Amino acid sequence: MKLFWSNAKWKINKRKLFFESKLLHLDSSKAKLLLQWNCNLSLKKTILFTISWYRIYIENPKNIYKFSVHQIKEFSKLSNR
């Protein structure tokens, strides 16, 4: 994350508060099977989209709507390849 947002800071909470997290797993196989869904972005690009969105949200929240629309358009372009 520091590679894309050098001022980013985070705090690691070592207390175990989320016991259900051991039960939660992401699995897109059902979406692939029933909806013919495929991931359009690489993990790196997805993380970059997310970091960029939060960066704008934190640093300039008045522009978040405009930036969100921009990201949706960019995603649409990447998805239509």
N, CA and C atoms as a LAMMPS dump frame, in Angstrom:
ITEM: TIMESTEP
0
ITEM: NUMBER OF ATOMS
243
ITEM: BOX BOUNDS ff ff ff
-5.0000000000000000e+02 5.0000000000000000e+02
-5.0000000000000000e+02 5.0000000000000000e+02
-5.0000000000000000e+02 5.0000000000000000e+02
ITEM: ATOMS id mol type element x y z
1 1 1 N 0.827 -1.182 0
2 1 2 C 0 0 0
3 1 3 C 0.871 1.246 0
4 2 1 N 1.961 1.214 0.725
5 2 2 C 2.865 2.365 0.772
6 2 3 C 3.398 2.718 -0.616
7 3 1 N 3.46 1.738 -1.503
8 3 2 C 3.928 1.969 -2.858
9 3 3 C 3.012 2.944 -3.598
10 4 1 N 1.712 2.858 -3.368
11 4 2 C 0.743 3.694 -4.063
12 4 3 C 0.291 4.908 -3.252
13 5 1 N 0.465 4.865 -1.935
14 5 2 C -0.012 5.955 -1.068
15 5 3 C 0.952 6.076 0.101
16 6 1 N 1.995 6.881 -0.091
17 6 2 C 3.096 6.946 0.878
18 6 3 C 2.673 7.487 2.245
19 7 1 N 1.617 8.28 2.311
20 7 2 C 1.171 8.849 3.59
21 7 3 C 0.191 7.947 4.345
22 8 1 N -0.135 6.82 3.781
23 8 2 C -1.111 5.925 4.41
24 8 3 C -0.581 5.399 5.739
25 9 1 N -1.482 5.304 6.691
26 9 2 C -1.139 4.771 8.011
27 9 3 C -2.222 3.798 8.432
28 10 1 N -1.858 2.797 9.182
29 10 2 C -2.821 1.852 9.712
30 10 3 C -2.332 1.336 11.043
31 11 1 N -3.258 0.843 11.802
32 11 2 C -2.965 0.321 13.13
33 11 3 C -3.443 -1.125 13.167
34 12 1 N -2.574 -1.999 13.62
35 12 2 C -2.941 -3.411 13.729
36 12 3 C -3.443 -3.67 15.145
37 13 1 N -4.671 -4.146 15.225
38 13 2 C -5.273 -4.468 16.503
39 13 3 C -5.056 -5.954 16.763
40 14 1 N -4.284 -6.269 17.757
41 14 2 C -3.938 -7.669 18.026
42 14 3 C -4.998 -8.403 18.84
43 15 1 N -6.016 -7.682 19.303
44 15 2 C -7.101 -8.353 20.029
45 15 3 C -7.983 -9.096 19.042
46 16 1 N -8.345 -10.284 19.369
47 16 2 C -9.19 -11.09 18.498
48 16 3 C -10.656 -10.754 18.767
49 17 1 N -11.219 -9.938 17.878
50 17 2 C -12.602 -9.502 18.053
51 17 3 C -13.569 -10.213 17.121
52 18 1 N -13.074 -10.76 16.027
53 18 2 C -13.948 -11.313 15.009
54 18 3 C -13.785 -12.823 14.927
55 19 1 N -14.513 -13.517 15.743
56 19 2 C -14.404 -14.971 15.781
57 19 3 C -14.986 -15.629 14.532
58 20 1 N -16.002 -15.003 13.937
59 20 2 C -16.64 -15.604 12.763
60 20 3 C -15.732 -15.542 11.539
61 21 1 N -14.669 -14.747 11.589
62 21 2 C -13.798 -14.633 10.422
63 21 3 C -13.158 -15.966 10.042
64 22 1 N -13.067 -16.899 10.955
65 22 2 C -12.534 -18.218 10.628
66 22 3 C -13.506 -18.995 9.74
67 23 1 N -14.764 -18.597 9.745
68 23 2 C -15.784 -19.294 8.964
69 23 3 C -16.019 -18.662 7.6
70 24 1 N -15.582 -17.428 7.415
71 24 2 C -15.877 -16.702 6.184
72 24 3 C -14.81 -16.948 5.128
73 25 1 N -15.248 -17.271 3.936
74 25 2 C -14.347 -17.49 2.81
75 25 3 C -14.999 -16.929 1.552
76 26 1 N -14.202 -16.28 0.715
77 26 2 C -14.711 -15.791 -0.553
78 26 3 C -14.614 -16.902 -1.586
79 27 1 N -15.696 -17.091 -2.319
80 27 2 C -15.724 -18.121 -3.343
81 27 3 C -16.646 -17.653 -4.466
82 28 1 N -16.073 -17.422 -5.619
83 28 2 C -16.867 -16.916 -6.743
84 28 3 C -17.326 -18.027 -7.689
85 29 1 N -17.126 -19.281 -7.321
86 29 2 C -17.465 -20.381 -8.229
87 29 3 C -18.963 -20.43 -8.568
88 30 1 N -19.819 -20.103 -7.617
89 30 2 C -21.258 -20.124 -7.889
90 30 3 C -21.637 -19.019 -8.884
91 31 1 N -21.025 -17.849 -8.733
92 31 2 C -21.285 -16.753 -9.678
93 31 3 C -20.778 -17.124 -11.07
94 32 1 N -19.639 -17.788 -11.129
95 32 2 C -19.111 -18.235 -12.427
96 32 3 C -20.042 -19.257 -13.069
97 33 1 N -20.526 -20.189 -12.274
98 33 2 C -21.381 -21.255 -12.783
99 33 3 C -22.747 -20.725 -13.222
100 34 1 N -23.406 -19.952 -12.364
101 34 2 C -24.785 -19.535 -12.636
102 34 3 C -24.89 -18.28 -13.5
103 35 1 N -23.92 -17.387 -13.379
104 35 2 C -24.009 -16.105 -14.074
105 35 3 C -22.974 -15.933 -15.184
106 36 1 N -22.111 -16.935 -15.347
107 36 2 C -20.994 -16.844 -16.283
108 36 3 C -20.128 -15.612 -15.986
109 37 1 N -19.981 -15.329 -14.717
110 37 2 C -19.219 -14.176 -14.255
111 37 3 C -17.73 -14.482 -14.279
112 38 1 N -16.935 -13.501 -14.66
113 38 2 C -15.481 -13.601 -14.603
114 38 3 C -14.913 -12.31 -14.039
115 39 1 N -13.85 -12.431 -13.32
116 39 2 C -13.168 -11.267 -12.772
117 39 3 C -12.482 -10.523 -13.912
118 40 1 N -12.697 -9.218 -13.997
119 40 2 C -12.121 -8.418 -15.075
120 40 3 C -10.833 -7.71 -14.687
121 41 1 N -10.573 -7.612 -13.411
122 41 2 C -9.38 -6.902 -12.955
123 41 3 C -8.428 -7.861 -12.255
124 42 1 N -7.156 -7.611 -12.428
125 42 2 C -6.156 -8.37 -11.678
126 42 3 C -6.234 -7.941 -10.214
127 43 1 N -5.645 -8.72 -9.355
128 43 2 C -5.623 -8.369 -7.936
129 43 3 C -4.917 -7.031 -7.738
130 44 1 N -3.807 -6.83 -8.428
131 44 2 C -3.058 -5.576 -8.294
132 44 3 C -3.912 -4.379 -8.715
133 45 1 N -4.619 -4.499 -9.852
134 45 2 C -5.463 -3.4 -10.331
135 45 3 C -6.637 -3.16 -9.372
136 46 1 N -7.205 -4.221 -8.835
137 46 2 C -8.299 -4.091 -7.869
138 46 3 C -7.836 -3.341 -6.628
139 47 1 N -6.672 -3.714 -6.125
140 47 2 C -6.124 -3.032 -4.941
141 47 3 C -5.83 -1.571 -5.261
142 48 1 N -5.29 -1.301 -6.444
143 48 2 C -5.014 0.076 -6.839
144 48 3 C -6.301 0.893 -6.924
145 49 1 N -7.368 0.328 -7.493
146 49 2 C -8.669 1.011 -7.534
147 49 3 C -9.141 1.341 -6.114
148 50 1 N -9.034 0.379 -5.225
149 50 2 C -9.51 0.554 -3.849
150 50 3 C -8.696 1.604 -3.107
151 51 1 N -7.377 1.523 -3.207
152 51 2 C -6.507 2.504 -2.543
153 51 3 C -6.788 3.897 -3.083
154 52 1 N -6.923 4.012 -4.389
155 52 2 C -7.19 5.319 -5.005
156 52 3 C -8.497 5.916 -4.503
157 53 1 N -9.523 5.061 -4.413
158 53 2 C -10.825 5.545 -3.942
159 53 3 C -10.722 6.058 -2.51
160 54 1 N -10.115 5.28 -1.621
161 54 2 C -9.981 5.706 -0.223
162 54 3 C -9.106 6.935 -0.082
163 55 1 N -8.085 7.03 -0.916
164 55 2 C -7.208 8.201 -0.854
165 55 3 C -7.997 9.477 -1.16
166 56 1 N -8.786 9.448 -2.223
167 56 2 C -9.609 10.615 -2.554
168 56 3 C -10.63 10.873 -1.45
169 57 1 N -11.244 9.81 -0.951
170 57 2 C -12.249 9.945 0.114
171 57 3 C -11.66 10.613 1.355
172 58 1 N -10.44 10.251 1.717
173 58 2 C -9.803 10.816 2.921
174 58 3 C -9.275 12.221 2.658
175 59 1 N -8.611 12.411 1.522
176 59 2 C -7.921 13.677 1.26
177 59 3 C -8.819 14.76 0.678
178 60 1 N -9.843 14.373 -0.067
179 60 2 C -10.702 15.366 -0.705
180 60 3 C -12.113 14.802 -0.883
181 61 1 N -12.847 14.61 0.215
182 61 2 C -14.148 13.939 0.149
183 61 3 C -15.188 14.643 -0.727
184 62 1 N -15.016 15.921 -0.976
185 62 2 C -15.986 16.626 -1.827
186 62 3 C -15.943 16.121 -3.272
187 63 1 N -14.827 15.512 -3.661
188 63 2 C -14.684 15.023 -5.032
189 63 3 C -14.951 13.531 -5.172
190 64 1 N -15.435 12.883 -4.13
191 64 2 C -15.576 11.428 -4.176
192 64 3 C -16.622 10.973 -5.191
193 65 1 N -17.693 11.719 -5.352
194 65 2 C -18.704 11.33 -6.336
195 65 3 C -18.115 11.363 -7.744
196 66 1 N -17.466 12.458 -8.077
197 66 2 C -16.848 12.612 -9.397
198 66 3 C -15.802 11.521 -9.632
199 67 1 N -15.003 11.246 -8.629
200 67 2 C -13.977 10.209 -8.768
201 67 3 C -14.601 8.823 -8.905
202 68 1 N -15.67 8.571 -8.172
203 68 2 C -16.363 7.278 -8.271
204 68 3 C -16.896 7.061 -9.682
205 69 1 N -17.482 8.085 -10.264
206 69 2 C -17.986 7.995 -11.646
207 69 3 C -16.82 7.729 -12.597
208 70 1 N -15.707 8.416 -12.373
209 70 2 C -14.512 8.199 -13.194
210 70 3 C -14.044 6.743 -13.111
211 71 1 N -14.004 6.192 -11.905
212 71 2 C -13.565 4.804 -11.739
213 71 3 C -14.536 3.822 -12.398
214 72 1 N -15.815 4.094 -12.308
215 72 2 C -16.8 3.222 -12.96
216 72 3 C -16.586 3.23 -14.476
217 73 1 N -16.34 4.403 -15.037
218 73 2 C -16.087 4.497 -16.483
219 73 3 C -14.794 3.767 -16.85
220 74 1 N -13.765 3.925 -16.033
221 74 2 C -12.501 3.233 -16.291
222 74 3 C -12.681 1.718 -16.211
223 75 1 N -13.427 1.265 -15.206
224 75 2 C -13.71 -0.16 -15.077
225 75 3 C -14.474 -0.669 -16.291
226 76 1 N -15.446 0.096 -16.744
227 76 2 C -16.239 -0.306 -17.907
228 76 3 C -15.358 -0.451 -19.154
229 77 1 N -14.425 0.46 -19.334
230 77 2 C -13.502 0.377 -20.474
231 77 3 C -12.668 -0.887 -20.377
232 78 1 N -12.151 -1.181 -19.187
233 78 2 C -11.323 -2.366 -18.996
234 78 3 C -12.138 -3.647 -19.172
235 79 1 N -13.408 -3.597 -18.812
236 79 2 C -14.269 -4.782 -18.899
237 79 3 C -14.696 -5.11 -20.323
238 80 1 N -14.702 -4.119 -21.187
239 80 2 C -15.174 -4.322 -22.555
240 80 3 C -14.077 -4.711 -23.53
241 81 1 N -12.917 -5.036 -23.044
242 81 2 C -11.812 -5.433 -23.929
243 81 3 C -12.079 -6.76 -24.566
